[in-house]
Amino acid sequence: NRYHSWDYESDTKNHTLSLVRDQIKSIEPTEEDFDPAEFITWDISSSPWYTERDWGEYS
């Protein structure tokens, strides 16, 4: 299993940051808004989430 995050500071090609548990030291919440439409580009009905989410049309 991997944890996937969005890396806004990376180059312009690929922002997905895919990490295994041992690579994560900490996760800190922020006050920034999150918009799933910024990174969900696939058909979630044919490739659903592994973990259930409450993101409206992106759930």
PDBQT receptor file of N, H, CA, C and O in Angstrom, charges set to zero:
ATOM      1  N   ASN A   1       0.828  -1.191   0.000  1.00  0.00    +0.000 N 
ATOM      2  CA  ASN A   1       0.000   0.000   0.000  1.00  0.00    +0.000 C 
ATOM      3  C   ASN A   1       0.864   1.243   0.000  1.00  0.00    +0.000 C 
ATOM      4  O   ASN A   1       1.943   1.273   0.592  1.00  0.00    +0.000 OA
ATOM      5  N   ARG A   2       0.377   2.253  -0.666  1.00  0.00    +0.000 N 
ATOM      6  H   ARG A   2      -0.500   2.228  -1.146  1.00  0.00    +0.000 HD
ATOM      7  CA  ARG A   2       1.069   3.545  -0.721  1.00  0.00    +0.000 C 
ATOM      8  C   ARG A   2       0.093   4.654  -0.347  1.00  0.00    +0.000 C 
ATOM      9  O   ARG A   2      -1.124   4.522  -0.474  1.00  0.00    +0.000 OA
ATOM     10  N   TYR A   3       0.670   5.729   0.109  1.00  0.00    +0.000 N 
ATOM     11  H   TYR A   3       1.658   5.837   0.212  1.00  0.00    +0.000 HD
ATOM     12  CA  TYR A   3      -0.088   6.943   0.388  1.00  0.00    +0.000 C 
ATOM     13  C   TYR A   3       0.190   7.909  -0.754  1.00  0.00    +0.000 C 
ATOM     14  O   TYR A   3       1.346   8.150  -1.103  1.00  0.00    +0.000 OA
ATOM     15  N   HIS A   4      -0.860   8.456  -1.331  1.00  0.00    +0.000 N 
ATOM     16  H   HIS A   4      -1.799   8.261  -1.048  1.00  0.00    +0.000 HD
ATOM     17  CA  HIS A   4      -0.699   9.347  -2.477  1.00  0.00    +0.000 C 
ATOM     18  C   HIS A   4      -1.067  10.768  -2.064  1.00  0.00    +0.000 C 
ATOM     19  O   HIS A   4      -2.101  11.009  -1.441  1.00  0.00    +0.000 OA
ATOM     20  N   SER A   5      -0.209  11.678  -2.422  1.00  0.00    +0.000 N 
ATOM     21  H   SER A   5       0.631  11.482  -2.928  1.00  0.00    +0.000 HD
ATOM     22  CA  SER A   5      -0.403  13.082  -2.097  1.00  0.00    +0.000 C 
ATOM     23  C   SER A   5      -0.166  13.909  -3.350  1.00  0.00    +0.000 C 
ATOM     24  O   SER A   5       0.322  13.402  -4.360  1.00  0.00    +0.000 OA
ATOM     25  N   TRP A   6      -0.513  15.167  -3.275  1.00  0.00    +0.000 N 
ATOM     26  H   TRP A   6      -0.910  15.579  -2.455  1.00  0.00    +0.000 HD
ATOM     27  CA  TRP A   6      -0.352  16.078  -4.406  1.00  0.00    +0.000 C 
ATOM     28  C   TRP A   6       0.754  17.057  -4.063  1.00  0.00    +0.000 C 
ATOM     29  O   TRP A   6       0.650  17.803  -3.090  1.00  0.00    +0.000 OA
ATOM     30  N   ASP A   7       1.805  17.054  -4.853  1.00  0.00    +0.000 N 
ATOM     31  H   ASP A   7       1.890  16.448  -5.644  1.00  0.00    +0.000 HD
ATOM     32  CA  ASP A   7       2.985  17.884  -4.602  1.00  0.00    +0.000 C 
ATOM     33  C   ASP A   7       2.944  19.121  -5.496  1.00  0.00    +0.000 C 
ATOM     34  O   ASP A   7       3.321  19.062  -6.666  1.00  0.00    +0.000 OA
ATOM     35  N   TYR A   8       2.488  20.234  -4.942  1.00  0.00    +0.000 N 
ATOM     36  H   TYR A   8       2.182  20.283  -3.991  1.00  0.00    +0.000 HD
ATOM     37  CA  TYR A   8       2.372  21.470  -5.721  1.00  0.00    +0.000 C 
ATOM     38  C   TYR A   8       3.720  22.112  -6.018  1.00  0.00    +0.000 C 
ATOM     39  O   TYR A   8       3.797  23.009  -6.857  1.00  0.00    +0.000 OA
ATOM     40  N   GLU A   9       4.773  21.677  -5.356  1.00  0.00    +0.000 N 
ATOM     41  H   GLU A   9       4.710  20.948  -4.675  1.00  0.00    +0.000 HD
ATOM     42  CA  GLU A   9       6.095  22.280  -5.552  1.00  0.00    +0.000 C 
ATOM     43  C   GLU A   9       6.961  21.518  -6.551  1.00  0.00    +0.000 C 
ATOM     44  O   GLU A   9       8.106  21.903  -6.787  1.00  0.00    +0.000 OA
ATOM     45  N   SER A  10       6.440  20.455  -7.135  1.00  0.00    +0.000 N 
ATOM     46  H   SER A  10       5.510  20.142  -6.944  1.00  0.00    +0.000 HD
ATOM     47  CA  SER A  10       7.223  19.679  -8.099  1.00  0.00    +0.000 C 
ATOM     48  C   SER A  10       7.198  20.349  -9.471  1.00  0.00    +0.000 C 
ATOM     49  O   SER A  10       6.629  21.427  -9.639  1.00  0.00    +0.000 OA
ATOM     50  N   ASP A  11       7.815  19.700 -10.434  1.00  0.00    +0.000 N 
ATOM     51  H   ASP A  11       8.278  18.824 -10.298  1.00  0.00    +0.000 HD
ATOM     52  CA  ASP A  11       7.814  20.260 -11.791  1.00  0.00    +0.000 C 
ATOM     53  C   ASP A  11       6.395  20.271 -12.364  1.00  0.00    +0.000 C 
ATOM     54  O   ASP A  11       5.450  19.874 -11.681  1.00  0.00    +0.000 OA
ATOM     55  N   THR A  12       6.243  20.709 -13.573  1.00  0.00    +0.000 N 
ATOM     56  H   THR A  12       7.010  21.032 -14.128  1.00  0.00    +0.000 HD
ATOM     57  CA  THR A  12       4.903  20.866 -14.156  1.00  0.00    +0.000 C 
ATOM     58  C   THR A  12       4.321  19.586 -14.735  1.00  0.00    +0.000 C 
ATOM     59  O   THR A  12       3.155  19.580 -15.130  1.00  0.00    +0.000 OA
ATOM     60  N   LYS A  13       5.076  18.515 -14.800  1.00  0.00    +0.000 N 
ATOM     61  H   LYS A  13       6.024  18.519 -14.479  1.00  0.00    +0.000 HD
ATOM     62  CA  LYS A  13       4.584  17.288 -15.440  1.00  0.00    +0.000 C 
ATOM     63  C   LYS A  13       3.761  16.405 -14.513  1.00  0.00    +0.000 C 
ATOM     64  O   LYS A  13       2.614  16.091 -14.831  1.00  0.00    +0.000 OA
ATOM     65  N   ASN A  14       4.309  15.999 -13.384  1.00  0.00    +0.000 N 
ATOM     66  H   ASN A  14       5.241  16.255 -13.125  1.00  0.00    +0.000 HD
ATOM     67  CA  ASN A  14       3.645  15.027 -12.528  1.00  0.00    +0.000 C 
ATOM     68  C   ASN A  14       3.701  15.491 -11.083  1.00  0.00    +0.000 C 
ATOM     69  O   ASN A  14       4.780  15.621 -10.505  1.00  0.00    +0.000 OA
ATOM     70  N   HIS A  15       2.544  15.738 -10.507  1.00  0.00    +0.000 N 
ATOM     71  H   HIS A  15       1.667  15.633 -10.976  1.00  0.00    +0.000 HD
ATOM     72  CA  HIS A  15       2.497  16.234  -9.135  1.00  0.00    +0.000 C 
ATOM     73  C   HIS A  15       2.184  15.142  -8.117  1.00  0.00    +0.000 C 
ATOM     74  O   HIS A  15       2.206  15.405  -6.914  1.00  0.00    +0.000 OA
ATOM     75  N   THR A  16       1.898  13.941  -8.563  1.00  0.00    +0.000 N 
ATOM     76  H   THR A  16       1.881  13.727  -9.540  1.00  0.00    +0.000 HD
ATOM     77  CA  THR A  16       1.539  12.881  -7.633  1.00  0.00    +0.000 C 
ATOM     78  C   THR A  16       2.760  12.400  -6.866  1.00  0.00    +0.000 C 
ATOM     79  O   THR A  16       3.776  12.029  -7.453  1.00  0.00    +0.000 OA
ATOM     80  N   LEU A  17       2.643  12.415  -5.563  1.00  0.00    +0.000 N 
ATOM     81  H   LEU A  17       1.817  12.717  -5.086  1.00  0.00    +0.000 HD
ATOM     82  CA  LEU A  17       3.710  11.944  -4.689  1.00  0.00    +0.000 C 
ATOM     83  C   LEU A  17       3.209  10.656  -4.041  1.00  0.00    +0.000 C 
ATOM     84  O   LEU A  17       2.282  10.686  -3.232  1.00  0.00    +0.000 OA
ATOM     85  N   SER A  18       3.811   9.541  -4.391  1.00  0.00    +0.000 N 
ATOM     86  H   SER A  18       4.564   9.517  -5.049  1.00  0.00    +0.000 HD
ATOM     87  CA  SER A  18       3.387   8.231  -3.918  1.00  0.00    +0.000 C 
ATOM     88  C   SER A  18       4.433   7.694  -2.945  1.00  0.00    +0.000 C 
ATOM     89  O   SER A  18       5.576   7.443  -3.328  1.00  0.00    +0.000 OA
ATOM     90  N   LEU A  19       4.035   7.521  -1.682  1.00  0.00    +0.000 N 
ATOM     91  H   LEU A  19       3.107   7.725  -1.371  1.00  0.00    +0.000 HD
ATOM     92  CA  LEU A  19       4.984   7.141  -0.633  1.00  0.00    +0.000 C 
ATOM     93  C   LEU A  19       4.545   5.879   0.097  1.00  0.00    +0.000 C 
ATOM     94  O   LEU A  19       3.353   5.643   0.292  1.00  0.00    +0.000 OA
ATOM     95  N   VAL A  20       5.520   5.076   0.497  1.00  0.00    +0.000 N 
ATOM     96  H   VAL A  20       6.488   5.268   0.339  1.00  0.00    +0.000 HD
ATOM     97  CA  VAL A  20       5.234   3.955   1.394  1.00  0.00    +0.000 C 
ATOM     98  C   VAL A  20       5.286   4.486   2.826  1.00  0.00    +0.000 C 
ATOM     99  O   VAL A  20       5.861   5.545   3.075  1.00  0.00    +0.000 OA
ATOM    100  N   ARG A  21       4.699   3.769   3.744  1.00  0.00    +0.000 N 
ATOM    101  H   ARG A  21       4.232   2.909   3.541  1.00  0.00    +0.000 HD
ATOM    102  CA  ARG A  21       4.576   4.215   5.136  1.00  0.00    +0.000 C 
ATOM    103  C   ARG A  21       5.908   4.644   5.749  1.00  0.00    +0.000 C 
ATOM    104  O   ARG A  21       5.954   5.637   6.476  1.00  0.00    +0.000 OA
ATOM    105  N   ASP A  22       6.986   3.921   5.473  1.00  0.00    +0.000 N 
ATOM    106  H   ASP A  22       6.948   3.115   4.883  1.00  0.00    +0.000 HD
ATOM    107  CA  ASP A  22       8.284   4.237   6.070  1.00  0.00    +0.000 C 
ATOM    108  C   ASP A  22       8.872   5.560   5.587  1.00  0.00    +0.000 C 
ATOM    109  O   ASP A  22       9.786   6.094   6.216  1.00  0.00    +0.000 OA
ATOM    110  N   GLN A  23       8.366   6.091   4.487  1.00  0.00    +0.000 N 
ATOM    111  H   GLN A  23       7.624   5.658   3.976  1.00  0.00    +0.000 HD
ATOM    112  CA  GLN A  23       8.870   7.359   3.957  1.00  0.00    +0.000 C 
ATOM    113  C   GLN A  23       8.182   8.575   4.581  1.00  0.00    +0.000 C 
ATOM    114  O   GLN A  23       8.616   9.705   4.361  1.00  0.00    +0.000 OA
ATOM    115  N   ILE A  24       7.130   8.360   5.345  1.00  0.00    +0.000 N 
ATOM    116  H   ILE A  24       6.777   7.441   5.524  1.00  0.00    +0.000 HD
ATOM    117  CA  ILE A  24       6.364   9.463   5.927  1.00  0.00    +0.000 C 
ATOM    118  C   ILE A  24       6.785   9.668   7.375  1.00  0.00    +0.000 C 
ATOM    119  O   ILE A  24       6.694   8.755   8.196  1.00  0.00    +0.000 OA
ATOM    120  N   LYS A  25       7.243  10.868   7.676  1.00  0.00    +0.000 N 
ATOM    121  H   LYS A  25       7.317  11.609   7.010  1.00  0.00    +0.000 HD
ATOM    122  CA  LYS A  25       7.652  11.202   9.047  1.00  0.00    +0.000 C 
ATOM    123  C   LYS A  25       6.509  11.837   9.821  1.00  0.00    +0.000 C 
ATOM    124  O   LYS A  25       6.329  11.555  11.006  1.00  0.00    +0.000 OA
ATOM    125  N   SER A  26       5.737  12.690   9.164  1.00  0.00    +0.000 N 
ATOM    126  H   SER A  26       5.883  12.919   8.202  1.00  0.00    +0.000 HD
ATOM    127  CA  SER A  26       4.590  13.322   9.817  1.00  0.00    +0.000 C 
ATOM    128  C   SER A  26       3.670  13.920   8.759  1.00  0.00    +0.000 C 
ATOM    129  O   SER A  26       4.070  14.160   7.621  1.00  0.00    +0.000 OA
ATOM    130  N   ILE A  27       2.439  14.149   9.165  1.00  0.00    +0.000 N 
ATOM    131  H   ILE A  27       2.114  13.954  10.090  1.00  0.00    +0.000 HD
ATOM    132  CA  ILE A  27       1.454  14.824   8.326  1.00  0.00    +0.000 C 
ATOM    133  C   ILE A  27       0.809  15.891   9.201  1.00  0.00    +0.000 C 
ATOM    134  O   ILE A  27       0.339  15.603  10.301  1.00  0.00    +0.000 OA
ATOM    135  N   GLU A  28       0.790  17.118   8.707  1.00  0.00    +0.000 N 
ATOM    136  H   GLU A  28       1.171  17.353   7.813  1.00  0.00    +0.000 HD
ATOM    137  CA  GLU A  28       0.225  18.222   9.475  1.00  0.00    +0.000 C 
ATOM    138  C   GLU A  28      -0.939  18.849   8.715  1.00  0.00    +0.000 C 
ATOM    139  O   GLU A  28      -0.804  19.171   7.535  1.00  0.00    +0.000 OA
ATOM    140  N   PRO A  29      -2.074  19.026   9.376  1.00  0.00    +0.000 N 
ATOM    141  CA  PRO A  29      -3.207  19.673   8.714  1.00  0.00    +0.000 C 
ATOM    142  C   PRO A  29      -2.921  21.157   8.488  1.00  0.00    +0.000 C 
ATOM    143  O   PRO A  29      -2.151  21.775   9.223  1.00  0.00    +0.000 OA
ATOM    144  N   THR A  30      -3.551  21.712   7.465  1.00  0.00    +0.000 N 
ATOM    145  H   THR A  30      -4.177  21.210   6.867  1.00  0.00    +0.000 HD
ATOM    146  CA  THR A  30      -3.417  23.142   7.169  1.00  0.00    +0.000 C 
ATOM    147  C   THR A  30      -4.803  23.765   7.075  1.00  0.00    +0.000 C 
ATOM    148  O   THR A  30      -5.812  23.063   7.147  1.00  0.00    +0.000 OA
ATOM    149  N   GLU A  31      -4.848  25.053   6.919  1.00  0.00    +0.000 N 
ATOM    150  H   GLU A  31      -4.029  25.623   6.860  1.00  0.00    +0.000 HD
ATOM    151  CA  GLU A  31      -6.111  25.774   6.748  1.00  0.00    +0.000 C 
ATOM    152  C   GLU A  31      -6.461  25.943   5.269  1.00  0.00    +0.000 C 
ATOM    153  O   GLU A  31      -7.466  26.575   4.943  1.00  0.00    +0.000 OA
ATOM    154  N   GLU A  32      -5.651  25.390   4.378  1.00  0.00    +0.000 N 
ATOM    155  H   GLU A  32      -4.834  24.876   4.643  1.00  0.00    +0.000 HD
ATOM    156  CA  GLU A  32      -5.877  25.533   2.944  1.00  0.00    +0.000 C 
ATOM    157  C   GLU A  32      -7.095  24.735   2.497  1.00  0.00    +0.000 C 
ATOM    158  O   GLU A  32      -7.371  23.656   3.021  1.00  0.00    +0.000 OA
ATOM    159  N   ASP A  33      -7.824  25.283   1.515  1.00  0.00    +0.000 N 
ATOM    160  H   ASP A  33      -7.599  26.160   1.090  1.00  0.00    +0.000 HD
ATOM    161  CA  ASP A  33      -8.967  24.581   0.936  1.00  0.00    +0.000 C 
ATOM    162  C   ASP A  33      -8.472  23.444   0.045  1.00  0.00    +0.000 C 
ATOM    163  O   ASP A  33      -7.395  23.520  -0.545  1.00  0.00    +0.000 OA
ATOM    164  N   PHE A  34      -9.279  22.395  -0.039  1.00  0.00    +0.000 N 
ATOM    165  H   PHE A  34     -10.155  22.333   0.441  1.00  0.00    +0.000 HD
ATOM    166  CA  PHE A  34      -8.963  21.252  -0.881  1.00  0.00    +0.000 C 
ATOM    167  C   PHE A  34     -10.048  21.114  -1.934  1.00  0.00    +0.000 C 
ATOM    168  O   PHE A  34     -11.233  21.086  -1.605  1.00  0.00    +0.000 OA
ATOM    169  N   ASP A  35      -9.655  21.028  -3.194  1.00  0.00    +0.000 N 
ATOM    170  H   ASP A  35      -8.692  21.051  -3.461  1.00  0.00    +0.000 HD
ATOM    171  CA  ASP A  35     -10.600  20.842  -4.293  1.00  0.00    +0.000 C 
ATOM    172  C   ASP A  35     -10.207  19.587  -5.063  1.00  0.00    +0.000 C 
ATOM    173  O   ASP A  35      -9.240  19.621  -5.825  1.00  0.00    +0.000 OA
ATOM    174  N   PRO A  36     -10.935  18.468  -4.886  1.00  0.00    +0.000 N 
ATOM    175  CA  PRO A  36     -10.582  17.228  -5.567  1.00  0.00    +0.000 C 
ATOM    176  C   PRO A  36     -10.546  17.364  -7.086  1.00  0.00    +0.000 C 
ATOM    177  O   PRO A  36      -9.846  16.602  -7.752  1.00  0.00    +0.000 OA
ATOM    178  N   ALA A  37     -11.283  18.313  -7.641  1.00  0.00    +0.000 N 
ATOM    179  H   ALA A  37     -11.852  18.932  -7.100  1.00  0.00    +0.000 HD
ATOM    180  CA  ALA A  37     -11.296  18.503  -9.097  1.00  0.00    +0.000 C 
ATOM    181  C   ALA A  37      -9.926  18.901  -9.633  1.00  0.00    +0.000 C 
ATOM    182  O   ALA A  37      -9.674  18.772 -10.831  1.00  0.00    +0.000 OA
ATOM    183  N   GLU A  38      -9.037  19.383  -8.765  1.00  0.00    +0.000 N 
ATOM    184  H   GLU A  38      -9.241  19.488  -7.792  1.00  0.00    +0.000 HD
ATOM    185  CA  GLU A  38      -7.701  19.780  -9.207  1.00  0.00    +0.000 C 
ATOM    186  C   GLU A  38      -6.841  18.595  -9.626  1.00  0.00    +0.000 C 
ATOM    187  O   GLU A  38      -5.893  18.762 -10.394  1.00  0.00    +0.000 OA
ATOM    188  N   PHE A  39      -7.160  17.395  -9.128  1.00  0.00    +0.000 N 
ATOM    189  H   PHE A  39      -7.929  17.260  -8.504  1.00  0.00    +0.000 HD
ATOM    190  CA  PHE A  39      -6.286  16.276  -9.479  1.00  0.00    +0.000 C 
ATOM    191  C   PHE A  39      -6.990  14.993  -9.888  1.00  0.00    +0.000 C 
ATOM    192  O   PHE A  39      -6.321  14.077 -10.366  1.00  0.00    +0.000 OA
ATOM    193  N   ILE A  40      -8.288  14.879  -9.729  1.00  0.00    +0.000 N 
ATOM    194  H   ILE A  40      -8.831  15.624  -9.341  1.00  0.00    +0.000 HD
ATOM    195  CA  ILE A  40      -8.987  13.658 -10.137  1.00  0.00    +0.000 C 
ATOM    196  C   ILE A  40      -9.337  13.772 -11.615  1.00  0.00    +0.000 C 
ATOM    197  O   ILE A  40     -10.184  14.575 -12.007  1.00  0.00    +0.000 OA
ATOM    198  N   THR A  41      -8.674  12.961 -12.425  1.00  0.00    +0.000 N 
ATOM    199  H   THR A  41      -7.986  12.308 -12.107  1.00  0.00    +0.000 HD
ATOM    200  CA  THR A  41      -8.871  13.013 -13.877  1.00  0.00    +0.000 C 
ATOM    201  C   THR A  41      -9.378  11.690 -14.437  1.00  0.00    +0.000 C 
ATOM    202  O   THR A  41      -9.554  11.568 -15.649  1.00  0.00    +0.000 OA
ATOM    203  N   TRP A  42      -9.612  10.709 -13.592  1.00  0.00    +0.000 N 
ATOM    204  H   TRP A  42      -9.469  10.809 -12.608  1.00  0.00    +0.000 HD
ATOM    205  CA  TRP A  42     -10.019   9.390 -14.061  1.00  0.00    +0.000 C 
ATOM    206  C   TRP A  42     -11.494   9.155 -13.748  1.00  0.00    +0.000 C 
ATOM    207  O   TRP A  42     -12.102   9.890 -12.970  1.00  0.00    +0.000 OA
ATOM    208  N   ASP A  43     -12.053   8.128 -14.361  1.00  0.00    +0.000 N 
ATOM    209  H   ASP A  43     -11.559   7.531 -14.993  1.00  0.00    +0.000 HD
ATOM    210  CA  ASP A  43     -13.443   7.743 -14.138  1.00  0.00    +0.000 C 
ATOM    211  C   ASP A  43     -13.511   6.936 -12.846  1.00  0.00    +0.000 C 
ATOM    212  O   ASP A  43     -13.101   5.775 -12.817  1.00  0.00    +0.000 OA
ATOM    213  N   ILE A  44     -14.024   7.540 -11.784  1.00  0.00    +0.000 N 
ATOM    214  H   ILE A  44     -14.357   8.483 -11.808  1.00  0.00    +0.000 HD
ATOM    215  CA  ILE A  44     -14.029   6.842 -10.497  1.00  0.00    +0.000 C 
ATOM    216  C   ILE A  44     -15.046   5.705 -10.444  1.00  0.00    +0.000 C 
ATOM    217  O   ILE A  44     -14.982   4.874  -9.538  1.00  0.00    +0.000 OA
ATOM    218  N   SER A  45     -15.985   5.648 -11.394  1.00  0.00    +0.000 N 
ATOM    219  H   SER A  45     -16.037   6.324 -12.129  1.00  0.00    +0.000 HD
ATOM    220  CA  SER A  45     -16.916   4.514 -11.409  1.00  0.00    +0.000 C 
ATOM    221  C   SER A  45     -16.217   3.247 -11.900  1.00  0.00    +0.000 C 
ATOM    222  O   SER A  45     -16.571   2.147 -11.475  1.00  0.00    +0.000 OA
ATOM    223  N   SER A  46     -15.231   3.384 -12.787  1.00  0.00    +0.000 N 
ATOM    224  H   SER A  46     -14.943   4.278 -13.132  1.00  0.00    +0.000 HD
ATOM    225  CA  SER A  46     -14.494   2.207 -13.258  1.00  0.00    +0.000 C 
ATOM    226  C   SER A  46     -13.219   1.960 -12.446  1.00  0.00    +0.000 C 
ATOM    227  O   SER A  46     -12.690   0.849 -12.449  1.00  0.00    +0.000 OA
ATOM    228  N   SER A  47     -12.727   2.982 -11.758  1.00  0.00    +0.000 N 
ATOM    229  H   SER A  47     -13.157   3.885 -11.756  1.00  0.00    +0.000 HD
ATOM    230  CA  SER A  47     -11.554   2.849 -10.873  1.00  0.00    +0.000 C 
ATOM    231  C   SER A  47     -11.882   3.512  -9.540  1.00  0.00    +0.000 C 
ATOM    232  O   SER A  47     -11.412   4.614  -9.257  1.00  0.00    +0.000 OA
ATOM    233  N   PRO A  48     -12.694   2.835  -8.717  1.00  0.00    +0.000 N 
ATOM    234  CA  PRO A  48     -13.146   3.457  -7.466  1.00  0.00    +0.000 C 
ATOM    235  C   PRO A  48     -12.030   3.565  -6.422  1.00  0.00    +0.000 C 
ATOM    236  O   PRO A  48     -10.980   2.934  -6.537  1.00  0.00    +0.000 OA
ATOM    237  N   TRP A  49     -12.291   4.371  -5.417  1.00  0.00    +0.000 N 
ATOM    238  H   TRP A  49     -13.145   4.884  -5.324  1.00  0.00    +0.000 HD
ATOM    239  CA  TRP A  49     -11.352   4.555  -4.313  1.00  0.00    +0.000 C 
ATOM    240  C   TRP A  49     -11.220   3.273  -3.502  1.00  0.00    +0.000 C 
ATOM    241  O   TRP A  49     -12.168   2.494  -3.401  1.00  0.00    +0.000 OA
ATOM    242  N   TYR A  50     -10.059   3.059  -2.934  1.00  0.00    +0.000 N 
ATOM    243  H   TYR A  50      -9.288   3.691  -3.016  1.00  0.00    +0.000 HD
ATOM    244  CA  TYR A  50      -9.829   1.941  -2.018  1.00  0.00    +0.000 C 
ATOM    245  C   TYR A  50     -10.478   2.260  -0.669  1.00  0.00    +0.000 C 
ATOM    246  O   TYR A  50     -11.060   1.387  -0.026  1.00  0.00    +0.000 OA
ATOM    247  N   THR A  51     -10.371   3.507  -0.258  1.00  0.00    +0.000 N 
ATOM    248  H   THR A  51      -9.898   4.216  -0.781  1.00  0.00    +0.000 HD
ATOM    249  CA  THR A  51     -10.972   3.984   0.983  1.00  0.00    +0.000 C 
ATOM    250  C   THR A  51     -12.116   4.933   0.629  1.00  0.00    +0.000 C 
ATOM    251  O   THR A  51     -11.941   5.840  -0.185  1.00  0.00    +0.000 OA
ATOM    252  N   GLU A  52     -13.276   4.731   1.234  1.00  0.00    +0.000 N 
ATOM    253  H   GLU A  52     -13.418   3.995   1.895  1.00  0.00    +0.000 HD
ATOM    254  CA  GLU A  52     -14.443   5.554   0.941  1.00  0.00    +0.000 C 
ATOM    255  C   GLU A  52     -14.186   7.024   1.279  1.00  0.00    +0.000 C 
ATOM    256  O   GLU A  52     -13.548   7.332   2.286  1.00  0.00    +0.000 OA
ATOM    257  N   ARG A  53     -14.687   7.931   0.432  1.00  0.00    +0.000 N 
ATOM    258  H   ARG A  53     -15.205   7.681  -0.386  1.00  0.00    +0.000 HD
ATOM    259  CA  ARG A  53     -14.531   9.367   0.629  1.00  0.00    +0.000 C 
ATOM    260  C   ARG A  53     -15.877  10.064   0.501  1.00  0.00    +0.000 C 
ATOM    261  O   ARG A  53     -16.804   9.526  -0.105  1.00  0.00    +0.000 OA
ATOM    262  N   ASP A  54     -15.986  11.247   1.063  1.00  0.00    +0.000 N 
ATOM    263  H   ASP A  54     -15.233  11.685   1.555  1.00  0.00    +0.000 HD
ATOM    264  CA  ASP A  54     -17.184  12.062   0.929  1.00  0.00    +0.000 C 
ATOM    265  C   ASP A  54     -16.799  13.344   0.198  1.00  0.00    +0.000 C 
ATOM    266  O   ASP A  54     -16.709  14.416   0.798  1.00  0.00    +0.000 OA
ATOM    267  N   TRP A  55     -16.572  13.213  -1.121  1.00  0.00    +0.000 N 
ATOM    268  H   TRP A  55     -16.645  12.343  -1.608  1.00  0.00    +0.000 HD
ATOM    269  CA  TRP A  55     -16.134  14.331  -1.953  1.00  0.00    +0.000 C 
ATOM    270  C   TRP A  55     -17.147  14.620  -3.047  1.00  0.00    +0.000 C 
ATOM    271  O   TRP A  55     -16.765  14.980  -4.160  1.00  0.00    +0.000 OA
ATOM    272  N   GLY A  56     -18.420  14.469  -2.753  1.00  0.00    +0.000 N 
ATOM    273  H   GLY A  56     -18.731  14.177  -1.848  1.00  0.00    +0.000 HD
ATOM    274  CA  GLY A  56     -19.453  14.756  -3.747  1.00  0.00    +0.000 C 
ATOM    275  C   GLY A  56     -19.296  13.894  -4.982  1.00  0.00    +0.000 C 
ATOM    276  O   GLY A  56     -19.181  12.673  -4.876  1.00  0.00    +0.000 OA
ATOM    277  N   GLU A  57     -19.290  14.515  -6.156  1.00  0.00    +0.000 N 
ATOM    278  H   GLU A  57     -19.383  15.507  -6.242  1.00  0.00    +0.000 HD
ATOM    279  CA  GLU A  57     -19.196  13.755  -7.409  1.00  0.00    +0.000 C 
ATOM    280  C   GLU A  57     -17.878  13.003  -7.543  1.00  0.00    +0.000 C 
ATOM    281  O   GLU A  57     -17.769  12.120  -8.394  1.00  0.00    +0.000 OA
ATOM    282  N   TYR A  58     -16.876  13.323  -6.733  1.00  0.00    +0.000 N 
ATOM    283  H   TYR A  58     -16.964  14.040  -6.042  1.00  0.00    +0.000 HD
ATOM    284  CA  TYR A  58     -15.574  12.651  -6.802  1.00  0.00    +0.000 C 
ATOM    285  C   TYR A  58     -15.452  11.521  -5.777  1.00  0.00    +0.000 C 
ATOM    286  O   TYR A  58     -14.370  10.974  -5.567  1.00  0.00    +0.000 OA
ATOM    287  N   SER A  59     -16.569  11.182  -5.149  1.00  0.00    +0.000 N 
ATOM    288  H   SER A  59     -17.449  11.626  -5.320  1.00  0.00    +0.000 HD
ATOM    289  CA  SER A  59     -16.561  10.075  -4.193  1.00  0.00    +0.000 C 
ATOM    290  C   SER A  59     -16.722   8.797  -4.952  1.00  0.00    +0.000 C 
ATOM    291  O   SER A  59     -16.744   7.722  -4.353  1.00  0.00    +0.000 OA
TER     292      SER A  59
